[in-house]
Amino acid sequence: MAESMVGLKRSHRCTEVSEANIGQEVTVMGWVQKSRNKGGIIFVDLRDRSGILQLIFEESDCGAEYFAKAEKLRSEFVIAVVGQVEKRSGGANPNLKTGTIEVRAKSLRILAESETPPFPIEENSKTKEELRLKHRYLDLRRPDIQRNIMTRSQVAILTRQFLAEEGFLEIETPTLIKSTPEGARDYLVPSRVHPGSFYALPQSPQIYKQLLMCSGYDRYFQLARCYRDEDLRADRQPEFTQIDMELSFVDAEDVMDVNERLIQKLFKEICGVDVALPLPRLTWKEAMDRFGSDKPDMRFGMELQDVSEAVKDCEFVVFKSALENGGSVRGLCVEGQAGMPRKKIDALVDFAKGYGAKGLAYLAVHEDGSYKSSFAKFMTEEQLTRLVAAMGGKAGDLLLFAADKNSVVYNVLGALRLEIAKQLDMIPKNAWKFLWVTEFPLLEYSEEEGRYVAMHHPFTMPMDEDLDLIDTNPGAVRAKAYDIVLNGTELGGGSVRIHQADIQSKMFEVLGFTQERAQDQFGFLLDAFKYGVPPHAGLAYGLDRVVMWMVGADSIRDVIAFPKVKDASCLMSEAPTPVDPKQLEELGIEVSEAAEAKAGDKE
């Protein structure tokens, strides 16, 4: 039967007890990790968020009543113990912070009993994630998950402190906003007061933080909740948190400077990592040419090589047609892998096809200087020698080639580079490679929509020297945009914003907006721009991604207290669920038969 803690006050968390407390009486509370009855003496490992502390119960110390209670203790019982701190009678446990001490119990209260949990509460659990997420309140008790969540809290606190010292104001922006269907899908919220009308949950505070700059607040930040109705991945959730900021009277250099110093502080304080400043920079074009990615992993080499010039005269139809259609031929040199079995090469070909390749050409340079290749019969010896030289290949190397339009070649070889590096264990452990990627294209052409769309968002400023191209060659216009990348992951991104009405109007025009549509969707921002807008710029981090890297988690779910799974549902609460028909009636919403049938199938 559960007892009250009236009259008791916890004096220490478990690992706050140390050798300095030997001889003192302490009151500790927490969960029973495990209990071991050795006959006449009971050892209990007590756990709270700080760690584990060993307790000892002997009848001669605590009396028959408390000893009898101690005999009933099971895993996950919640208890309060008063006792005296002693040096450990047995050998010290070097794996515990409290491994040299123990508490000899004088009294025990059982504050709550527990059924046998559906899985052990232990670090690095082997229990299936579905079961753990179903009982997330238990999963969150695991020490490794608790450390992750506490690290996340520490990152938030340090960020607030740093930005406050830099003159930023923390200001909250609305989470019920107007839907602006550019970018990912909005989550919509129906209005009862305005039947047939809907709010959207914000994908980011973008427009509001720009309005705050219009309003003279100069430097804003927020740990902002954001929502995107899109397919999930390991590092993506339908709701997430951004470290969001905006600055007035600045250029890109100012934004990058303050954020480099923020990153330096966070990684020093949390991870003990010294981040050297300034961070290296690559333009988007250089990043794509060298790594096939706008978020390159710089922890290893194996860069892409453009061999279009070396193969321009060959008769290999795959290379030839790619070049004739304005594409390119590029390759990877996999050092020392000329002897890779054909089965593994075929697996890499299949992998490349998953990223849009029609195939993958290969050439192995044997130790005797001979070649084994999927296309050698279409090239002369001289052409093959020139190709190997262009790749920087040498005896023992395997050369892999993709030929297509540039976007496909980048996508294929960028992914293949990472896959090979993982397979061959080329990525050094505990390496931290930060960089900025700059000068992104302002626009990208959407085949699906038949028009240019903004690569970031419609409020990004073009590079000054490219403004003249916006009518004649919009695809060549570069943006004053910048992403911060760590080990192949984009941690955050931002840009200098457009603050001139004429450039903003031109941007909307290029994106295919009529003046009416632009006014309808963004009228309140455009109206604000009539009344004196300072030059401004900003950036936002994915807080969850940053913490995921800091703690070395494999999934973003391991750093979020109550995450969703791949279909955006919560296994613990079973959200989303159907609602009472009366609620729908109040909102003027009727669920279609097709939707009801689909929900029934899911049930």
SULUR-V667746 format. One record per run of one state. SS is the DSSP state (2 for helix, 1 for strand, 0 for the rest). FROM is the first residue (numbers start at 1). TO is the last residue. If there is no record, write none. Layout:
BEGIN
ss=SS from=FROM to=TO
ss=SS from=FROM to=TO
END
This chain:
BEGIN
ss=0 from=1 to=13
ss=2 from=14 to=16
ss=0 from=17 to=18
ss=2 from=19 to=21
ss=0 from=22 to=24
ss=1 from=25 to=37
ss=0 from=38 to=40
ss=1 from=41 to=48
ss=0 from=49 to=50
ss=1 from=51 to=58
ss=2 from=59 to=71
ss=0 from=72 to=77
ss=1 from=78 to=87
ss=0 from=88 to=100
ss=1 from=101 to=112
ss=0 from=113 to=128
ss=2 from=129 to=134
ss=0 from=135 to=135
ss=2 from=136 to=139
ss=0 from=140 to=142
ss=2 from=143 to=165
ss=0 from=166 to=168
ss=1 from=169 to=170
ss=0 from=171 to=176
ss=1 from=177 to=177
ss=0 from=178 to=184
ss=1 from=185 to=185
ss=0 from=186 to=187
ss=1 from=188 to=190
ss=0 from=191 to=197
ss=1 from=198 to=200
ss=0 from=201 to=205
ss=2 from=206 to=214
ss=0 from=215 to=218
ss=1 from=219 to=227
ss=0 from=228 to=228
ss=1 from=229 to=229
ss=0 from=230 to=238
ss=1 from=239 to=248
ss=0 from=249 to=251
ss=2 from=252 to=271
ss=0 from=272 to=279
ss=1 from=280 to=283
ss=2 from=284 to=291
ss=0 from=292 to=304
ss=1 from=305 to=306
ss=0 from=307 to=316
ss=2 from=317 to=324
ss=0 from=325 to=327
ss=1 from=328 to=334
ss=0 from=335 to=341
ss=2 from=342 to=353
ss=0 from=354 to=360
ss=1 from=361 to=365
ss=0 from=366 to=370
ss=1 from=371 to=373
ss=0 from=374 to=375
ss=2 from=376 to=378
ss=0 from=379 to=380
ss=2 from=381 to=391
ss=0 from=392 to=397
ss=1 from=398 to=404
ss=0 from=405 to=405
ss=2 from=406 to=423
ss=0 from=424 to=433
ss=1 from=434 to=438
ss=0 from=439 to=440
ss=1 from=441 to=441
ss=0 from=442 to=442
ss=1 from=443 to=446
ss=0 from=447 to=450
ss=1 from=451 to=454
ss=0 from=455 to=459
ss=1 from=460 to=460
ss=0 from=461 to=461
ss=1 from=462 to=462
ss=0 from=463 to=463
ss=2 from=464 to=466
ss=0 from=467 to=468
ss=2 from=469 to=472
ss=0 from=473 to=473
ss=2 from=474 to=476
ss=0 from=477 to=477
ss=1 from=478 to=479
ss=0 from=480 to=480
ss=1 from=481 to=486
ss=0 from=487 to=488
ss=1 from=489 to=497
ss=0 from=498 to=500
ss=2 from=501 to=510
ss=0 from=511 to=514
ss=2 from=515 to=531
ss=0 from=532 to=535
ss=1 from=536 to=542
ss=2 from=543 to=551
ss=0 from=552 to=555
ss=2 from=556 to=559
ss=0 from=560 to=580
ss=2 from=581 to=587
ss=0 from=588 to=592
ss=2 from=593 to=602
ss=0 from=603 to=603
END
